[in-house]
Amino acid sequence: MKYTLTPAGFLVCFVLLGASLAASYDGPLYDFTAYTECKELPEQPLYNGGMLKNWPPENFSSIAHFSTGFYTPAFILHNLTPGTIYCFSIWLKIEGANSAHVRASLKTENSVYNCVGSAAAKQGCWSFLKGGFVLDSPSNLSILFFQNSDDRDINIAVASASLQPFTDEQWRFNQQYIINTERKRAVTIHAADGNGDTLQGAEITIEQVSKDFPFGSAIASTILGNLPYQKWFVERFNAAVFENELKWYATEPEQGKINYTIADQMMEFVRADQLIARGHNIFWEDPKYTPAWVRNLTGPALQSAVSSRIQSLMNKYKEEFIHWDVSNEMLHFDFYEQRLGHDATLHFYETAHQSDPLATLFMNEFNVVETCSDENSTVDRYISRLRELKRGGVLMDGIGLESHFTVPNLPLMRAILDKLATLNLPIWLTEVDISSKLDMETQAVYLEQVLREGFSHPSVNGIMLWTALHPNGCYQMCLTDNNLQNLPAGNIVDKLLKEWQTGEVTGHTDGHGSFSFYGFLGEYTVSVKYGNRTANSTFSLCQGDETRHVTIRV
């Protein structure tokens, strides 16, 4: 499949951002094109090749870095600059094996970037690799090379290579384009009297009262009874996910002793404040987080236990959660499939859909978008597993990307999202945080990068932070201290929430009785005052290319 948002679409952007900004921007326009099928012939290079235009790769067999001695295609790159965002893509074909996982690596004078892109390559057809990198320091001479990840002796052919640099300002311009076209919409308010005559100079006041884009966080039982924490949460977020309270080890620590009391109380908070909630999770393939008594079961006894678990949970909370993470982290662990067979996961999804057909079923995984160095969860392996389940009849509806980052690679993150977008399924960043190995100020810097990247990708449908507050801190990153005073990451979240919301809009109707503005998608109230008369109304602003027209009679 192919996913494309081409530079031609940026013509619309120029109208939205204003003629002055459009006239001042002469940089590259990001190309979202990606492919996930193996093709008989490679497509043309993105950006017409960029820095690699008309540049055939050279083969190196004796570079000291290579321990295998195998030949690998490589590009010699000169004068790369730190902070520049380099977007890379290429087509690959192999000989000597039916398939292989090929990764692109970059070696500079001072560093080796182990994986800046990867693809599942095949013999006899061309596969698309898309990635990128950002350097920490300048490099006069770098080598961009390709290797089979398991070091088998295979030949790798490459074609249609492209390397396109973006400055930070150019990257931000491209992000803002998507925000303006995908997250906002033009609105025209028409004011008229009872006879339908237009009212010139009417006073208009518009306020956004809710947001369309789901932006939320994990919560834990610590929010129960904590009114200041609850108030802080609902002032910021419109979505929640229970950190641990729905997991099997929490609801049935001993066989047959099922207890949903805490989860029920958390759901009462969700309902009372009109939040949406993700269901996390039905099963967790990691044996470390499987109840001890379940680990001791085998055969029919285990099958009976898992059937009881899914039926109990799904019947209890039918139509309460918008999503369910069905078999968590199945690319890294396979506790149930080892014991119940390869179709165990298939049956989990089938049963979940039958029990709650309106919920979106997600495949939730880590190290898909965070890196391409994890062989278990590369983007192509994620796609392959998802397609395998769909071929088995699973109604797989959602892509869950945990997004536990240390140092984010933004062009790689965007490239992976581009490939996942070819599946035409909703994509959520489900557990966003930054590693506690970094100081709080650095966490905040990287968090802003990740959130901007997610919000500005046209195929990302929601973002959840993994920042449930506990007396002893959070999983990796907290937004506040225990007194609900913002930490650096919390300041970033508040800044972006304000930036991504339409503030109060005021003005007067023009000579045609109209007033226009651009607003973020969501629900609005509007007040029109003319003389001593006032009319109040509401309207919804959903995604669409056309201007939303609202007529208010005063």
C-alpha positions as CSV (number, residue, x, y, z in Angstrom):
1,M,0.0,0.0,0.0
2,K,1.0,3.6,-0.5
3,Y,0.4,6.6,1.7
4,T,1.0,10.0,0.2
5,L,0.6,13.6,1.2
6,T,2.5,15.3,-1.6
7,P,4.1,18.8,-1.7
8,A,1.3,19.9,-4.1
9,G,-1.0,19.8,-1.1
10,F,1.0,22.6,0.5
11,L,-0.6,25.1,-1.8
12,V,-3.6,25.0,0.6
13,C,-1.1,25.7,3.4
14,F,-0.1,29.0,1.9
15,V,-3.7,30.2,2.1
16,L,-4.1,29.0,5.7
17,L,-0.8,30.4,7.0
18,G,-1.1,33.7,5.2
19,A,0.5,35.1,2.2
20,S,3.3,36.7,4.1
21,L,4.5,33.5,5.7
22,A,4.1,31.6,2.4
23,A,6.1,34.1,0.5
24,S,8.9,33.9,3.1
25,Y,9.2,30.1,3.0
26,D,11.3,28.6,0.3
27,G,12.5,25.4,2.0
28,P,11.6,21.8,1.3
29,L,8.1,20.4,1.9
30,Y,8.0,17.2,3.7
31,D,6.8,14.2,1.6
32,F,4.8,11.7,3.7
33,T,4.9,9.0,0.9
34,A,5.6,5.5,2.1
35,Y,5.2,2.0,0.8
36,T,4.8,-1.4,2.5
37,E,4.5,-3.8,-0.4
38,C,7.3,-5.3,-2.3
39,K,7.4,-3.9,-5.9
40,E,8.7,-5.3,-9.1
41,L,10.4,-2.0,-9.8
42,P,11.4,0.8,-7.4
43,E,9.6,4.1,-7.4
44,Q,11.3,7.4,-8.1
45,P,13.3,8.8,-5.2
46,L,11.6,11.2,-2.9
47,Y,12.7,14.9,-3.2
48,N,14.2,13.9,-6.5
49,G,17.0,12.4,-4.5
50,G,17.9,15.5,-2.5
51,M,21.6,15.4,-1.5
52,L,21.9,12.0,-3.3
53,K,20.5,13.1,-6.6
54,N,22.3,11.2,-9.5
55,W,24.7,9.7,-6.9
56,P,25.2,5.9,-7.3
57,P,26.3,4.1,-4.1
58,E,29.8,2.7,-3.8
59,N,30.7,-0.7,-2.4
60,F,33.1,-1.1,0.5
61,S,34.6,-4.4,1.6
62,S,37.5,-3.5,3.8
63,I,36.2,-0.8,6.1
64,A,37.5,-1.6,9.6
65,H,34.1,-1.2,11.1
66,F,32.7,-4.2,9.3
67,S,33.6,-7.4,11.2
68,T,32.0,-9.7,8.7
69,G,33.9,-8.7,5.6
70,F,30.7,-8.8,3.6
71,Y,30.2,-6.3,0.9
72,T,27.6,-3.6,1.7
73,P,26.4,-0.6,-0.4
74,A,27.4,2.6,1.2
75,F,27.2,6.4,0.6
76,I,30.1,8.7,1.5
77,L,28.6,11.9,2.9
78,H,30.5,15.2,3.4
79,N,29.9,18.1,5.7
80,L,26.9,17.0,7.7
81,T,25.8,19.6,10.3
82,P,24.6,19.0,13.9
83,G,20.9,19.9,14.5
84,T,20.0,19.4,10.9
85,I,17.1,16.9,10.4
86,Y,18.1,14.5,7.6
87,C,15.3,12.4,6.1
88,F,16.4,9.3,4.3
89,S,14.7,6.8,2.0
90,I,15.8,4.1,-0.4
91,W,14.6,0.9,-2.2
92,L,16.3,-2.4,-1.4
93,K,16.4,-5.9,-3.0
94,I,18.5,-8.8,-1.8
95,E,20.1,-12.0,-3.2
96,G,21.2,-15.0,-1.3
97,A,18.1,-15.4,0.9
98,N,14.4,-15.2,0.5
99,S,14.1,-12.4,3.0
100,A,16.2,-10.4,5.4
101,H,15.9,-7.5,7.8
102,V,18.1,-4.8,6.5
103,R,19.1,-1.8,8.5
104,A,20.7,1.5,7.6
105,S,23.5,2.7,9.8
106,L,25.6,5.9,9.9
107,K,29.2,6.1,10.9
108,T,30.8,9.5,11.5
109,E,34.3,10.4,12.8
110,N,33.1,10.3,16.4
111,S,29.9,8.2,16.5
112,V,28.0,5.2,15.1
113,Y,24.3,5.5,14.8
114,N,23.3,1.8,14.8
115,C,20.0,2.1,13.1
116,V,18.6,5.1,11.2
117,G,16.0,3.1,9.2
118,S,15.1,-0.5,8.5
119,A,13.1,-2.6,6.1
120,A,12.1,-6.2,5.5
121,A,13.8,-6.9,2.2
122,K,13.0,-9.7,-0.2
123,Q,14.5,-11.5,-3.1
124,G,13.1,-10.7,-6.5
125,C,11.3,-7.4,-5.6
126,W,12.1,-4.0,-4.1
127,S,11.2,-2.9,-0.6
128,F,11.0,0.6,0.7
129,L,13.2,1.8,3.7
130,K,12.4,5.2,5.2
131,G,14.2,6.8,8.2
132,G,16.5,9.6,9.1
133,F,18.9,11.0,11.7
134,V,20.1,14.1,13.5
135,L,23.8,14.5,14.4
136,D,25.1,15.6,17.8
137,S,28.3,17.1,16.3
138,P,29.5,18.1,12.9
139,S,30.9,15.5,10.5
140,N,33.3,16.2,7.6
141,L,33.1,12.6,6.5
142,S,30.3,10.1,7.2
143,I,29.4,6.7,5.8
144,L,25.8,5.7,5.4
145,F,25.7,1.9,4.9
146,F,23.3,-1.1,4.9
147,Q,23.7,-4.5,6.5
148,N,21.6,-7.6,7.1
149,S,20.8,-7.5,10.8
150,D,21.8,-11.2,11.4
151,D,25.1,-10.8,9.3
152,R,24.2,-13.5,6.8
153,D,26.2,-13.4,3.6
154,I,23.7,-11.8,1.2
155,N,23.9,-9.2,-1.5
156,I,22.0,-6.0,-1.0
157,A,21.0,-3.9,-4.1
158,V,19.8,-0.4,-3.6
159,A,18.0,2.1,-5.8
160,S,16.2,5.5,-5.8
161,A,18.1,6.8,-2.7
162,S,17.2,10.2,-1.2
163,L,18.6,12.3,1.6
164,Q,16.8,15.5,2.3
165,P,18.0,18.0,5.0
166,F,15.6,20.2,7.0
167,T,16.6,23.0,9.4
168,D,14.7,23.1,12.6
169,E,12.8,26.1,11.4
170,Q,11.8,24.2,8.2
171,W,10.7,21.2,10.2
172,R,8.5,23.3,12.4
173,F,7.0,25.0,9.4
174,N,6.0,21.6,8.0
175,Q,4.6,20.6,11.4
176,Q,2.5,23.7,11.5
177,Y,1.1,23.1,8.1
178,I,-0.3,19.8,9.2
179,I,-1.7,21.3,12.4
180,N,-3.4,24.1,10.4
181,T,-4.9,21.7,7.8
182,E,-5.7,18.6,9.9
183,R,-6.3,19.9,13.4
184,K,-8.1,23.2,12.5
185,R,-10.8,24.4,10.2
186,A,-12.2,27.7,8.8
187,V,-15.5,28.9,10.3
188,T,-17.7,31.7,9.2
189,I,-20.4,33.1,11.5
190,H,-23.4,34.8,9.8
191,A,-25.5,37.2,11.9
192,A,-29.0,37.9,10.7
193,D,-32.3,39.3,12.1
194,G,-35.6,37.5,12.2
195,N,-36.3,38.4,8.6
196,G,-33.0,37.0,7.4
197,D,-31.4,40.4,6.8
198,T,-27.7,40.5,7.6
199,L,-26.4,42.4,10.6
200,Q,-23.4,44.5,10.1
201,G,-21.2,45.3,13.2
202,A,-22.7,42.7,15.4
203,E,-20.5,41.8,18.4
204,I,-19.2,38.2,18.2
205,T,-17.8,36.2,21.1
206,I,-16.7,32.6,20.5
207,E,-15.2,30.1,22.9
208,Q,-14.0,26.5,22.5
209,V,-15.5,24.4,25.3
210,S,-14.0,21.0,24.3
211,K,-11.4,19.6,22.1
212,D,-11.9,17.0,19.4
213,F,-8.3,15.5,19.6
214,P,-7.9,13.1,22.5
215,F,-5.0,14.1,24.7
216,G,-4.8,12.3,28.1
217,S,-2.7,10.5,30.6
218,A,-2.6,7.4,32.7
219,I,-4.2,7.5,36.1
220,A,-3.8,5.2,39.1
221,S,-5.9,4.5,42.2
222,T,-4.0,7.5,43.7
223,I,-6.5,9.8,42.0
224,L,-9.4,8.4,44.1
225,G,-10.5,10.7,46.8
226,N,-7.8,13.2,45.8
227,L,-10.0,16.1,44.7
228,P,-7.1,18.5,43.9
229,Y,-5.5,15.9,41.7
230,Q,-8.9,15.2,40.0
231,K,-9.4,18.9,39.4
232,W,-5.9,19.3,38.0
233,F,-6.4,16.3,35.7
234,V,-9.8,17.3,34.2
235,E,-8.6,20.9,33.6
236,R,-6.0,19.5,31.2
237,F,-7.1,16.2,29.8
238,N,-10.1,14.7,28.0
239,A,-8.9,11.1,28.0
240,A,-7.6,8.6,30.6
241,V,-6.2,5.1,30.8
242,F,-5.8,3.0,34.0
243,E,-2.2,2.4,34.6
244,N,-2.4,-1.1,36.3
245,E,-5.9,-1.4,37.8
246,L,-7.4,-3.5,34.9
247,K,-4.5,-5.8,34.5
248,W,-5.1,-9.4,35.3
249,Y,-2.7,-9.5,38.3
250,A,-4.7,-6.5,39.8
251,T,-8.2,-7.8,39.3
252,E,-7.6,-11.5,40.1
253,P,-4.5,-12.0,42.1
254,E,-5.8,-15.3,43.3
255,Q,-7.7,-17.7,41.1
256,G,-11.4,-17.1,41.4
257,K,-11.1,-14.1,43.6
258,I,-12.1,-11.4,41.1
259,N,-12.3,-7.8,42.4
260,Y,-13.1,-4.8,40.3
261,T,-13.7,-2.4,43.2
262,I,-10.8,-0.1,42.4
263,A,-11.4,-0.1,38.7
264,D,-15.1,0.6,39.3
265,Q,-14.3,3.6,41.4
266,M,-11.8,4.9,38.7
267,M,-14.5,4.4,36.1
268,E,-16.9,6.5,38.2
269,F,-14.4,9.4,38.1
270,V,-14.1,9.0,34.3
271,R,-17.9,9.1,33.8
272,A,-18.4,12.0,36.2
273,D,-16.0,14.2,34.3
274,Q,-17.0,13.0,30.8
275,L,-13.6,11.6,29.9
276,I,-13.0,8.9,27.4
277,A,-11.0,5.9,28.5
278,R,-8.7,3.3,26.9
279,G,-9.0,-0.3,28.2
280,H,-5.5,-1.5,29.2
281,N,-5.1,-4.5,29.1
282,I,-6.9,-7.8,28.7
283,F,-3.7,-10.0,28.5
284,W,0.0,-9.2,28.8
285,E,2.3,-11.6,27.0
286,D,5.1,-10.9,29.4
287,P,5.2,-13.7,32.0
288,K,6.6,-11.3,34.6
289,Y,3.3,-9.5,34.6
290,T,1.1,-12.6,34.5
291,P,-0.5,-13.7,37.8
292,A,1.6,-16.3,39.5
293,W,-1.3,-18.7,39.6
294,V,-1.8,-18.4,35.9
295,R,1.9,-19.2,35.2
296,N,1.4,-22.5,36.9
297,L,-1.5,-23.5,34.6
298,T,-1.2,-25.5,31.4
299,G,-3.5,-27.0,28.7
300,P,-7.3,-27.0,29.4
301,A,-6.9,-25.4,32.8
302,L,-5.1,-22.4,31.3
303,Q,-7.6,-22.2,28.4
304,S,-10.4,-22.2,30.9
305,A,-8.7,-19.4,32.9
306,V,-8.1,-17.1,29.9
307,S,-11.7,-17.7,28.7
308,S,-13.0,-16.7,32.1
309,R,-10.8,-13.7,32.2
310,I,-11.8,-12.2,28.9
311,Q,-15.5,-12.9,29.4
312,S,-15.5,-11.5,32.9
313,L,-13.7,-8.3,32.0
314,M,-15.5,-7.6,28.7
315,N,-18.9,-8.3,30.1
316,K,-18.2,-6.1,33.1
317,Y,-17.1,-3.1,31.1
318,K,-18.9,-3.6,27.8
319,E,-19.2,-0.3,25.9
320,E,-17.3,1.6,28.7
321,F,-13.9,1.8,27.0
322,I,-13.3,3.2,23.6
323,H,-10.2,0.9,23.0
324,W,-8.9,-2.4,24.3
325,D,-5.2,-3.4,24.3
326,V,-5.9,-7.1,23.8
327,S,-2.6,-8.9,23.9
328,N,-0.1,-6.5,25.2
329,E,3.5,-6.5,23.8
330,M,3.0,-9.7,21.7
331,L,6.1,-8.9,19.5
332,H,8.4,-9.2,22.5
333,F,6.7,-11.9,24.5
334,D,4.6,-15.0,23.8
335,F,3.5,-16.5,27.1
336,Y,0.1,-17.6,25.9
337,E,1.0,-18.6,22.4
338,Q,3.8,-20.9,23.8
339,R,1.2,-22.7,26.0
340,L,-2.0,-22.5,23.9
341,G,-0.7,-22.5,20.4
342,H,0.0,-19.9,17.7
343,D,-3.7,-19.1,17.3
344,A,-4.2,-18.1,20.9
345,T,-3.8,-14.4,20.2
346,L,-6.2,-14.7,17.3
347,H,-8.8,-16.2,19.6
348,F,-8.3,-13.4,22.1
349,Y,-9.1,-10.8,19.5
350,E,-12.1,-12.7,18.2
351,T,-13.6,-13.1,21.7
352,A,-12.9,-9.5,22.5
353,H,-14.7,-8.3,19.4
354,Q,-17.7,-10.6,20.0
355,S,-17.9,-9.4,23.6
356,D,-17.7,-5.6,22.8
357,P,-18.1,-5.1,19.1
358,L,-18.1,-1.3,19.4
359,A,-14.6,-1.1,21.0
360,T,-11.6,-0.5,18.9
361,L,-9.1,-3.3,19.3
362,F,-5.4,-2.3,19.5
363,M,-2.1,-4.0,19.0
364,N,0.0,-2.2,21.7
365,E,3.8,-2.4,21.5
366,F,7.0,-0.7,22.5
367,N,10.1,0.1,20.5
368,V,8.2,0.4,17.2
369,V,8.3,4.2,16.9
370,E,11.1,4.8,19.5
371,T,13.9,3.1,17.6
372,C,14.6,0.7,14.7
373,S,17.3,-1.2,16.6
374,D,14.9,-3.6,18.4
375,E,14.7,-6.5,16.0
376,N,11.5,-7.8,17.7
377,S,9.4,-4.7,16.9
378,T,10.6,-3.0,13.7
379,V,7.9,-1.2,11.8
380,D,7.8,-3.9,9.2
381,R,7.5,-6.7,11.8
382,Y,4.7,-4.8,13.4
383,I,2.9,-4.5,10.1
384,S,3.6,-8.2,9.2
385,R,2.1,-9.4,12.5
386,L,-0.9,-7.2,12.2
387,R,-1.6,-8.4,8.7
388,E,-1.2,-12.0,9.8
389,L,-3.9,-11.5,12.4
390,K,-6.2,-9.8,9.9
391,R,-5.7,-12.7,7.5
392,G,-6.9,-14.9,10.3
393,G,-10.1,-13.0,10.5
394,V,-9.2,-10.6,13.4
395,L,-11.0,-7.2,13.2
396,M,-7.8,-5.3,14.1
397,D,-8.8,-1.7,14.3
398,G,-6.0,0.3,15.9
399,I,-2.2,0.8,16.1
400,G,-0.9,1.3,19.6
401,L,2.6,2.8,19.9
402,E,3.8,3.0,23.5
403,S,6.3,5.7,22.8
404,H,8.7,5.2,25.8
405,F,11.5,7.4,24.5
406,T,15.0,8.1,25.7
407,V,16.5,10.3,23.0
408,P,13.9,10.7,20.2
409,N,15.0,10.5,16.5
410,L,12.4,12.7,15.0
411,P,12.8,11.9,11.3
412,L,12.9,8.2,12.1
413,M,9.7,8.6,14.2
414,R,7.9,10.4,11.4
415,A,9.1,7.9,8.8
416,I,7.8,5.0,10.9
417,L,4.4,6.8,11.3
418,D,4.4,7.3,7.5
419,K,4.8,3.5,6.9
420,L,2.1,2.6,9.5
421,A,-0.2,5.1,7.9
422,T,-0.4,3.0,4.8
423,L,-2.6,0.6,6.8
424,N,-5.3,3.2,7.1
425,L,-5.9,2.4,10.7
426,P,-6.1,4.9,13.7
427,I,-2.7,5.4,15.2
428,W,-2.4,6.3,18.9
429,L,0.7,7.2,21.0
430,T,-0.5,5.2,24.0
431,E,2.1,5.6,26.8
432,V,4.3,8.6,26.1
433,D,7.1,9.4,28.4
434,I,10.9,10.2,28.5
435,S,13.4,8.0,30.4
436,S,14.2,8.9,33.9
437,K,17.9,8.4,33.0
438,L,17.7,12.0,31.8
439,D,17.4,15.1,34.0
440,M,14.0,16.8,34.2
441,E,15.0,19.7,31.9
442,T,16.1,17.3,29.2
443,Q,13.0,15.2,29.6
444,A,10.9,18.3,29.0
445,V,12.9,19.2,25.8
446,Y,12.4,15.7,24.4
447,L,8.8,15.5,25.5
448,E,8.0,18.6,23.5
449,Q,9.6,17.2,20.5
450,V,7.7,13.9,20.7
451,L,4.3,15.6,21.4
452,R,4.8,18.0,18.5
453,E,5.7,15.2,16.2
454,G,2.7,13.2,17.2
455,F,0.2,16.0,17.1
456,S,1.4,17.2,13.7
457,H,1.3,13.8,12.0
458,P,-2.0,13.5,10.0
459,S,-2.5,9.9,10.9
460,V,-2.1,10.2,14.7
461,N,-5.6,10.1,16.2
462,G,-4.7,10.5,19.9
463,I,-1.9,10.9,22.5
464,M,-1.8,9.4,26.0
465,L,1.0,10.2,28.5
466,W,2.2,7.6,30.9
467,T,2.5,9.9,33.9
468,A,0.2,8.6,36.6
469,L,1.2,10.2,39.9
470,H,2.2,8.2,42.9
471,P,3.6,9.3,46.3
472,N,7.0,7.9,45.2
473,G,6.9,9.5,41.8
474,C,5.9,8.2,38.4
475,Y,6.9,5.3,36.1
476,Q,9.6,7.4,34.3
477,M,8.4,11.0,34.1
478,C,6.1,13.1,36.3
479,L,4.3,16.3,35.2
480,T,4.1,17.6,38.8
481,D,5.4,17.0,42.3
482,N,3.1,15.6,45.0
483,N,1.8,19.1,45.6
484,L,0.7,19.4,42.0
485,Q,3.3,22.0,41.2
486,N,4.5,21.8,37.7
487,L,7.8,20.1,36.9
488,P,9.5,21.0,33.6
489,A,7.6,18.3,31.7
490,G,4.3,19.7,33.2
491,N,5.2,23.2,31.9
492,I,5.6,21.8,28.4
493,V,2.3,20.0,28.5
494,D,0.5,23.2,29.7
495,K,2.2,25.2,27.0
496,L,1.2,22.9,24.3
497,L,-2.4,22.5,25.6
498,K,-2.8,26.2,25.4
499,E,-1.2,26.4,22.0
500,W,-3.4,23.7,20.6
501,Q,-6.7,25.2,21.8
502,T,-8.7,28.1,20.3
503,G,-8.7,30.9,22.8
504,E,-11.6,33.2,23.2
505,V,-12.3,34.8,19.8
506,T,-14.0,38.2,19.6
507,G,-14.8,40.6,16.8
508,H,-17.6,42.2,14.8
509,T,-19.4,41.1,11.6
510,D,-18.3,42.8,8.4
511,G,-20.4,44.5,5.7
512,H,-21.9,41.1,4.7
513,G,-22.9,40.3,8.3
514,S,-20.1,37.7,8.6
515,F,-17.2,37.0,10.8
516,S,-14.5,34.4,10.0
517,F,-11.8,32.6,12.0
518,Y,-9.7,29.4,12.1
519,G,-10.3,27.1,15.1
520,F,-9.1,23.9,16.4
521,L,-11.6,21.0,16.0
522,G,-14.0,20.6,18.9
523,E,-17.2,22.1,20.4
524,Y,-17.9,25.8,20.6
525,T,-20.2,28.3,22.1
526,V,-21.0,31.5,20.2
527,S,-22.7,34.7,21.4
528,V,-23.9,37.4,19.0
529,K,-24.9,40.8,20.4
530,Y,-26.6,43.5,18.3
531,G,-27.9,46.5,20.0
532,N,-29.9,45.4,23.1
533,R,-30.4,41.9,21.6
534,T,-28.3,38.8,22.3
535,A,-28.4,35.3,20.9
536,N,-26.4,32.3,22.1
537,S,-25.7,29.1,20.3
538,T,-23.3,26.2,19.9
539,F,-21.7,24.4,17.0
540,S,-19.4,21.5,16.4
541,L,-16.2,21.8,14.3
542,C,-15.3,18.5,12.8
543,Q,-12.5,17.7,10.3
544,G,-13.3,18.9,6.8
545,D,-11.8,20.8,3.8
546,E,-14.7,23.2,3.4
547,T,-15.4,26.3,5.6
548,R,-18.0,25.6,8.3
549,H,-20.8,28.1,8.1
550,V,-23.0,28.9,11.1
551,T,-25.9,31.3,11.0
552,I,-27.2,33.0,14.2
553,R,-30.5,34.9,14.3
554,V,-30.6,37.8,16.7
